[in-house]
Each structure stands twice: as structure tokens, then as C-alpha cells.
Amino acid sequence: MTINQTTLLLDQSAWDLCLDTNGNWAVASAPYSVAQDVASAIRTFIAECWYDVSQGVPYWQQILGQLPPLSFVRKTIENVALTVPNVKKARVLFASFSGRELTGQIQIIDTDGIAANVSF
């Protein structure tokens, strides 16, 4: 099965919509679109999407200011990544936890078996 998933391309530094060379909204296709959609999903706070308040990560409710175990944070992010269409597997790897900043990456495998990494 070949993924035919497109999404509006977001500028990587501003995380905002951008235009293509013709002045139209730029579009990303798989496998990049799947990775970008995972990045968007884990940046979404739960209840932030007014059309579906169940989407997102419970940052305010269970993570920020709470100091939960890293295993909880890992599993929560992996579960949110798995809600993205065409994501078959998601694995979070933490790189560092210094002060209040947590960095790492999510390794995803899509339904076509293509691997991608999403850094955070």
C-alpha cells in the first residue's frame, strides 16, 4: 500500500504555512507529510483543537509543572504519534533532560515501512 497523504507544508523554523515557487500554498507529500503531521500532533496541547478537544498531549494536565516519570512522557508522546494516519510504529528516544528542557526524537515507521525521525 502506497501512502497518498498530503498536508500543507510548514516552514521548519517558524512552523507556519509557506508558499511554493508559484505563490501557491506549498504542499508536502509522504513520507515527509507523515513526519510533519507527527511533529504537529505532539506540539498540540490537549483541548487546543476546538473541533476535537480529545486531540493532543496533556501538557497542562499531566506533564508541565508535574515532573512525571520519563516513561509516562515517552508513552504519552508515542500514543499521540500513533493517532496520526499512516503511522504504524512510534518510538521516543530522549537525548537530554537539563533543567526544564527535554530534547529527543521520535522514530516513526509508516504503513509503507518507511522510517523517519522527528526531533523535539
N, C-alpha and C positions, 0 to 999 in steps of 0.2 A: 504494500500500500504506500503510495507516494503522498506525502503531505502537501496539500494545496492550501496553505494557511498564509494569509497576508495580514499585515497590520500597518497602521500609519507609522512611518519611520520617525524616531525621536532622535534629536541631536544628543550625542552622548555626554556632552559637558553641561548643557542647560536642561536636558531632559524635557525638551519642548518640541513641538512639531517643526518640521523643516520642509523646504521646497526642493524639488528636483531642478535640473538644468533648464527645464521648460517653464518653470514658475508654477508648476502644479504641486499639490501635496505629495511629498515623497512617500513611497510605499516600500516596506520590507517584505521579503518572502522567506519561506522556510529554507534553511534551518534557522537563520538569524531571527526571523519573526517569533519563533517559539522561545528562543533565549530572551529576547526583548520582553515578551509577554510575561515570562517568569520574573524578570527584573521588576517589571511594573507591579506584578502581584505581590511581591514581598515588600514593596515600598508603600503599599496601600494599608492604611490603618483600618481595622475592622470598623464597620458602620460609616466609613468615609464615602462609599458609593451609595448615593441616595436611592438608586434604582435596585440595589440588592445589598442591604446592610449586613448580610452574612459574609460578604467577601472581605478578605484582608487578614492581617496579623493583629492579634490582640495586644498591641504595643502598650496602650494606656492601661488596659485592664490587668495584664499579667506579666509584662516584661519591664517597661521603663519605670524606674524607681522601685522595683521589686527585688532585683538581684536573684532571679530564679536560677536553678541549675542549668548549666550549658546544655545538658541533654534535653531539657524541656524546650529551650530556644531552638536547638537543632531540629527536633521532631516537629515543632510548630511550623518552622520555615519550610521544611520538607513537605509537610502536609499541604501547605498553601501552594507550593510549586506544583504539586501533583494535581491541583484543581485546574491548571492551565490545559486547554485542549491539546492533545497530541503529546503530552509529556508522559512517558512510560515509567521512568525512574528519576529520582532526585536524591542527591546525597550532599549534605552540607559539611564542609571542612572549614574549621576555624583556623585562621592564621595567627591572630594575636588578640589578646584582651588586655588592654592597657588603660588604666584609669576607667573611664566610662565608654571607651570606644572598642567595639568588637568588629574585627575585619575577617574576611574569609571569602569563600566562593561556594557556589552551588554547582555541582556537576550534574548535568541532566542528560538523559538519553531519550530521544523522541521515538515515536512509534515506527519510524523508518530505521531505527538503530543508530542514528547519527548523534554523536556526543557533542556537547557544548558546555562551556563554563560561563558562569555569571558571577562576577565579583561584587562584593559589597564591603 
